[in-house]
């Protein structure tokens, strides 16, 4: 059977931490090749002159998740991906960039607080089809952007190796 199980899992050490610290984004159309083996991305080729843009995030505000969605009767399964990004401070630079993000299909490399990096939207991209831009009400409220990027893929997000992560901001 091609989908036979292959390994055991032991109880891990309690050394994990939640959340994401940064997200790197690029237009889906500006990625020409992704090299992946066994769930690990070892290379991303970008169109000439194009690069990923890095958004540093506020601690404990943003996250990424995948929902496994299957249908027993149809024999199908896919992974619904969501990358929730929070930007504080409503300003014109962020407004203009968010407008451009909403007009694109993007690929996102999410860097977790534990240092692991994962590629979302590998084949079909992620879209910004909702979200909010808010002034807040009380002085302590968020003034800024809540942006849920969503997509659907046939495989879960692959991990991005450390060497590839270092090349994201270098133009292709």
Helices and strands as residue ranges (DSSP letters): E 20-27, G 28-30, E 31-37, E 40-46, E 53-56, E 63-71, E 76-88, H 92-102, E 106-112, E 117-120, E 127-128, E 132-134, E 144-153, E 158-160, H 162-165
